[in-house]
Amino acid sequence: MDTLKLEKEVVEALQCIKNGENFILEGGAGSGKTYSLISLINALIEELPDNKIVCITYTNNAVAEILSRIENEKLWVSTIHEFIWALIRKYQNEIKDILVELINNENEKNFKKPKDFSEDLISKEYFENFYVDYDEYYSVTPNNENKVKISHDHILIVAERMFEKYKKIADILKDIADCIFVDEYQDTNLLVTDILLKHLEQSDKKNVIGFFGDSMQSIYDNGVGNLNQYSLTKIVKTQNRRNPRVVIEVANKFRDDGIIQEPSEDINAPNMENGTIKEGSIKFLYGNETDDFISIKEKSIFESWNFSDGKQTKELRLTHKYNAEMAGFKGLYDLYNADLIITLISKIKEKIDKGNLDSDKTLGELALKVKPTYKKVELLDQINGNEIYQSIYSVLEGMSWEEACEKCRVTKESLMSYKLNGMSGRYEANSYRDRILRRLDILEEIIELYEANKFNDFLRITKFSIHNRNDKICLKQAIDYLVSEDDQTIEDVLKFAEVKGLLKEDELFNDYILNKGFYLWERIKKITFNQYRKSVLYLKEFSPICTQHSVKGSEYDNVLLILESDWNKYDFNTLFGKGSSNSNVQLRTKKIFYVCITRAKKNLIIYMPTNDSGILRKAKELFGEENVIDISSIE
């Protein structure tokens, strides 16, 4: 290997591996950390071909990206949950030991006892004839295959306990992997770093752990954030290959770890144009909170921006609430997040859980007794004053409390956890998608396969048969109906797809809409299929609008960042020396801001609905006086 052709940071990492030193490669946004990771793997394959390499990434998309660039039988690329499960699943006896400990531990609230289990403590014998599997939902009540299940939220807890308790697991992992690389380490769960940097030390066998990431971009609460507490050899990348000069200069002002980025001078880097570093532009717009934001985007300053092109231009907001309305699926969003009957049940449940209410009554009787309010108005008045709600409530109110709860299950996270891996047709581990949405997802995939002319895959997952030209015509007509902009309801579309042979029969779906999904189906079936499709476009990030969290890892020519604090975990006033005194809020806000501004490859516009003189004074210091502009002064 000609080390002269490698980045100096990759050469340093390669030397760490040869010396048997664990290391961390830290770099700011746009520094090419994944590029360095791939370069290192290629260098290892050439220089140390017998080394077995494990590469852990955050998402299935990241797995696909690495595998598309490297092919080697000694390389194992996986998401952390899939990797951990593949490692421990054979050790059923040990898994069961740990499950017994966790279920019997009162402090472990996520590990519940089986349904109808009356004894105080569970024993190992309970699991004797069962197989522990990894699935979407946790259940230690066996199914008809004699399987019990642990989920995404449980597997790392179980694995960490196993590594701590059984030295042989550490030995086995070191046998499997001479090198373990963790991409985007800052988002890695603390339990994972404990496994890799604490529990593996039990084994006398040798291997090297390498971490790639940026602590400044740790925007998820369950991530490790930084690894300062460990003695790791630190390698720093200071070049920025993505952002123009002005964005880099501003971004540097928000880092507090000593890393000062410089524009890359590599002529092939995205931040170069005709052999010159792009200058770029930053504007900070301010104005009244009453401004109509739709009209703001029509201002001349956005004249060259195409807000219909989600690949080049993005509008970033903090939460999904406003985005759903702008992206065209407000009704669907409200069903999962602001439904009045689900709110009613939730408020009654609070009273019952506190022991202030006897549940041995109908839903209607309990509602009259509690008389809960929502936005200072009695919920029952709001429900009875709405034709859609009233018709469904008339069915529910006579049900027992237990039956009503069973039939009115709506998981808030379900809608926004699409996370379907198009390569495998499987959902990522932390997806909570309900069965109605999953059925719609299958139909959407069928449409996409047809439009992409992938007819073999299309025919594999449908009931449709093509024997002649007329069948082809009928198929085209069916697809045209599904993708039309008319107001077909979800119910109409699913029935149509079933009749036309596009959807296979699903008994689990049928059972779901009669039982646990009864209320959800009664509400969602009347929403347009077009709203569902727009939600998927949004969740796939094809829409020009997205949340500030979901944009991480992406890049766009034009970025519009809206600084509105609709969430008490964040306060954008703190960026300018105002607002919350909570240090966690301040740090969290600074990091999300840093992530957002560093998505811009050319133009960055920040809009903050404020006229506060202190904020504007600080903004001028950060962005330059000439770049701080009153929105009302722009035509």
Summary of the structure (lengths in Angstrom):
residues: 635
radius of gyration: 27.1
end to end distance: 58.5
largest distance: 78.7
contacts: 1944
relative contact order: 0.11
helix: 46%
strand: 15%
